[in-house]
């Protein structure tokens, strides 16, 4: 028996690729995961994706009748109950039970948790008022993959002053290029090309000089360093359902503990 694990994404050349994986057990109940490789998609609809999946299984000598599970993200084309990939596979094999990707569920839950966290927003507002600094709501960096942000957050925390200095240097360098190009009509294109990045660098430098930017960064690292651990456990090839439950409960207890310290 085996289960299907599929996900689609764009490669560096912006071509849509479907990655198909197989999760299986041997006679000793040892878990194995094998990646059957990416497959370029001509279209992104469910029918095309199912056709590609069946083609890959046929080439690998696998029969869909041996499929006992399937796991995808929450996109309608993948997990739709009527016309999604999961529904179309179920028509061919009624025993292929669908389970939405746990890591994707964790990402979506984390997004809602951050967006609907009035206590943390209230703490930020209170501290900002005490320091007489302007207040701004917490905003998300990316609508997906929020659990895998600990390393970038920590990297920026470590090199915070250096990053601000570098942004300032970039902005001054862009201004110098524009100033030199100003005297030559032939370099008007350079002014247009260099103006955008220079403005963005200056704007980011101004934001990083404010308290609430650093507060968000520090708070984000505190939260996502914990969720990243759970995400890695969920995506482990040897993870079982009990591991997911126990790890999720540990994460909840961690959040409750730090929430008690903050309140």
C-alpha positions as CSV (number, residue, x, y, z in Angstrom):
1,X,0.0,0.0,0.0
2,X,1.1,3.6,-0.5
3,X,-0.2,7.2,-0.1
4,X,0.2,10.1,-2.5
5,X,1.8,13.4,-1.5
6,X,1.6,16.1,-4.1
7,X,2.3,19.8,-4.3
8,X,2.7,22.3,-7.2
9,X,4.9,25.4,-7.4
10,X,6.7,27.5,-9.9
11,X,10.4,27.0,-10.6
12,X,13.0,29.7,-11.3
13,X,11.9,29.8,-14.9
14,X,8.3,30.5,-13.8
15,X,7.2,27.1,-15.2
16,X,4.6,25.3,-13.1
17,X,5.9,22.0,-11.6
18,X,4.1,19.2,-9.8
19,X,6.1,17.3,-7.2
20,X,4.8,13.8,-6.5
21,X,5.9,11.8,-3.5
22,X,5.0,8.3,-2.3
23,X,4.7,7.4,1.4
24,X,4.7,3.6,2.1
25,X,5.3,1.0,4.8
26,X,7.2,-2.3,4.6
27,X,6.4,-5.5,6.4
28,X,8.1,-4.2,9.6
29,X,5.9,-1.1,9.6
30,X,8.8,1.2,8.7
31,X,7.9,4.4,7.0
32,X,9.5,5.3,3.7
33,X,9.1,8.4,1.5
34,X,10.2,8.5,-2.1
35,X,10.1,11.5,-4.4
36,X,9.1,10.5,-7.9
37,X,10.3,13.8,-9.3
38,X,8.9,17.1,-10.5
39,X,6.6,17.1,-13.6
40,X,5.9,20.1,-15.7
41,X,2.3,21.0,-15.9
42,X,0.7,22.4,-19.1
43,X,-2.3,23.5,-17.1
44,X,-3.1,23.9,-13.4
45,X,-6.6,22.5,-13.4
46,X,-7.5,19.4,-11.4
47,X,-8.1,17.2,-14.5
48,X,-4.6,17.9,-15.8
49,X,-3.0,17.3,-12.4
50,X,-4.8,13.9,-12.0
51,X,-3.7,12.9,-15.5
52,X,-0.1,13.7,-14.6
53,X,-0.3,11.7,-11.3
54,X,-1.7,8.6,-13.1
55,X,0.9,8.9,-15.8
56,X,3.7,9.0,-13.2
57,X,2.2,6.0,-11.3
58,X,2.0,4.0,-14.5
59,X,5.6,4.8,-15.5
60,X,6.8,3.7,-12.0
61,X,4.8,0.5,-12.1
62,X,2.4,1.5,-9.4
63,X,-1.3,0.7,-9.5
64,X,-3.8,3.2,-8.2
65,X,-5.8,0.3,-6.6
66,X,-3.0,0.1,-4.0
67,X,-3.4,3.7,-3.0
68,X,-4.8,4.1,0.5
69,X,-4.3,7.8,1.1
70,X,-3.6,11.2,-0.5
71,X,-2.4,14.5,1.0
72,X,-2.3,17.9,-0.6
73,X,-2.6,21.6,0.4
74,X,-5.9,23.4,0.9
75,X,-6.2,24.8,-2.7
76,X,-9.5,24.2,-4.3
77,X,-7.9,22.6,-7.3
78,X,-6.2,20.0,-5.0
79,X,-8.6,19.4,-2.1
80,X,-11.9,20.5,-3.6
81,X,-14.6,18.0,-2.5
82,X,-16.4,18.0,-5.9
83,X,-13.9,18.8,-8.7
84,X,-10.6,18.8,-6.9
85,X,-7.7,16.3,-7.3
86,X,-8.7,14.5,-4.2
87,X,-12.3,14.0,-5.4
88,X,-11.2,12.8,-8.9
89,X,-8.7,10.3,-7.3
90,X,-11.5,9.0,-5.0
91,X,-13.6,8.2,-8.0
92,X,-10.9,5.9,-9.3
93,X,-10.0,4.5,-5.9
94,X,-12.6,4.9,-3.1
95,X,-10.1,3.7,-0.5
96,X,-7.7,6.6,-1.1
97,X,-8.6,8.6,2.0
98,X,-7.8,12.3,1.7
99,X,-6.0,14.2,4.6
100,X,-5.1,17.9,4.1
101,X,-1.4,18.6,4.6
102,X,-0.7,19.1,8.4
103,X,2.1,21.6,7.7
104,X,-0.3,23.6,5.5
105,X,-3.0,23.5,8.2
106,X,-0.4,24.7,10.7
107,X,0.6,27.6,8.4
108,X,-3.0,28.7,8.0
109,X,-3.7,28.4,11.8
110,X,-0.6,30.5,12.5
111,X,-1.7,33.2,10.1
112,X,-5.1,33.5,11.8
113,X,-3.4,33.4,15.3
114,X,-1.2,36.4,14.4
115,X,-3.9,38.4,12.7
116,X,-6.4,37.8,15.6
117,X,-4.2,38.5,18.6
118,X,-5.6,41.6,20.3
119,X,-3.4,41.1,23.5
120,X,-0.2,41.4,21.5
121,X,-1.4,44.4,19.6
122,X,-2.5,46.0,22.9
123,X,1.0,45.4,24.4
124,X,2.6,47.0,21.4
125,X,0.3,50.0,21.6
126,X,0.9,50.4,25.3
127,X,4.7,50.3,24.9
128,X,4.6,52.6,22.0
129,X,2.5,55.2,23.9
130,X,4.9,55.0,26.9
131,X,7.8,55.8,24.5
132,X,5.8,58.4,22.6
133,X,6.3,56.6,19.3
134,X,3.7,56.2,16.5
135,X,1.7,53.0,16.7
136,X,1.0,50.7,13.8
137,X,-0.8,47.3,13.6
138,X,1.2,44.1,13.1
139,X,1.2,43.1,9.5
140,X,2.1,39.7,7.9
141,X,5.2,39.3,5.8
142,X,3.7,36.6,3.6
143,X,0.3,35.1,3.4
144,X,1.7,31.5,3.5
145,X,4.6,29.6,5.1
146,X,4.5,31.7,8.3
147,X,5.9,28.8,10.4
148,X,9.3,28.9,8.6
149,X,10.4,32.4,9.6
150,X,12.6,31.9,12.6
151,X,15.9,31.8,10.9
152,X,15.4,35.0,8.8
153,X,14.1,36.8,11.9
154,X,17.0,35.8,14.0
155,X,19.5,36.7,11.2
156,X,18.1,40.2,11.0
157,X,18.1,40.6,14.8
158,X,21.8,39.7,15.0
159,X,22.7,42.0,12.1
160,X,20.2,44.8,12.8
161,X,22.6,47.7,13.1
162,X,24.6,46.5,10.2
163,X,21.5,46.2,8.0
164,X,20.5,49.8,8.8
165,X,23.9,51.1,7.9
166,X,23.9,49.1,4.7
167,X,20.5,50.4,3.7
168,X,21.8,53.9,4.3
169,X,24.8,53.3,2.2
170,X,22.7,51.9,-0.6
171,X,20.5,54.9,-0.6
172,X,23.4,57.3,-0.7
173,X,25.1,55.3,-3.5
174,X,21.9,55.4,-5.5
175,X,21.6,59.2,-5.0
176,X,25.2,59.6,-6.2
177,X,24.5,57.6,-9.4
178,X,21.4,59.7,-10.0
179,X,23.4,62.9,-9.4
180,X,26.1,61.9,-11.9
181,X,23.6,60.8,-14.5
182,X,21.7,64.1,-14.1
183,X,24.2,65.9,-16.2
184,X,24.0,63.5,-19.1
185,X,20.9,63.1,-21.1
186,X,22.1,59.8,-22.4
187,X,21.9,58.4,-18.8
188,X,18.2,59.2,-18.1
189,X,17.4,55.5,-18.3
190,X,19.9,55.0,-15.4
191,X,18.0,57.5,-13.3
192,X,14.8,55.7,-13.8
193,X,16.3,52.3,-13.1
194,X,18.2,53.4,-10.0
195,X,15.5,55.6,-8.6
196,X,13.1,52.8,-7.6
197,X,15.6,50.7,-5.5
198,X,17.0,53.8,-3.9
199,X,13.6,55.0,-2.7
200,X,12.8,51.5,-1.4
201,X,16.1,51.3,0.4
202,X,15.5,54.7,2.1
203,X,12.0,53.7,3.0
204,X,13.1,50.5,4.6
205,X,15.9,52.3,6.4
206,X,13.4,54.7,7.9
207,X,11.1,51.8,9.0
208,X,14.0,49.8,10.6
209,X,14.9,52.9,12.7
210,X,11.6,52.9,14.4
211,X,10.7,50.9,17.6
212,X,7.7,49.0,16.3
213,X,9.7,47.4,13.5
214,X,12.2,45.9,15.9
215,X,9.3,44.9,18.2
216,X,7.6,43.0,15.5
217,X,10.8,41.3,14.5
218,X,11.6,40.2,18.1
219,X,8.0,39.0,18.6
220,X,7.9,37.2,15.3
221,X,11.1,35.3,16.2
222,X,9.7,34.3,19.6
223,X,6.6,32.9,18.0
224,X,7.8,31.4,14.8
225,X,10.9,29.7,16.3
226,X,8.4,27.5,18.1
227,X,6.0,26.8,15.2
228,X,8.9,26.0,12.9
229,X,9.9,23.1,15.2
230,X,6.4,21.7,15.0
231,X,6.3,22.2,11.2
232,X,9.6,20.3,10.8
233,X,8.2,17.4,13.0
234,X,5.0,17.3,10.9
235,X,6.9,17.1,7.7
236,X,9.3,14.4,8.9
237,X,9.1,11.1,6.9
238,X,9.0,9.1,10.1
239,X,6.3,11.2,11.8
240,X,3.2,9.5,13.1
241,X,-0.2,10.9,14.2
242,X,0.8,10.6,17.9
243,X,3.9,12.7,17.2
244,X,1.7,15.4,15.7
245,X,-0.7,15.5,18.6
246,X,2.0,15.5,21.3
247,X,4.1,18.1,19.5
248,X,1.0,20.3,19.0
249,X,0.1,20.0,22.7
250,X,3.7,21.0,23.6
251,X,3.4,24.1,21.4
252,X,0.1,25.1,23.0
253,X,1.6,24.8,26.4
254,X,4.6,26.9,25.3
255,X,2.3,29.7,24.0
256,X,0.3,29.6,27.2
257,X,3.4,29.9,29.2
258,X,4.9,32.9,27.4
259,X,1.4,34.5,27.2
260,X,1.3,34.3,31.0
261,X,4.7,36.1,31.2
262,X,3.6,38.8,28.8
263,X,0.3,39.5,30.7
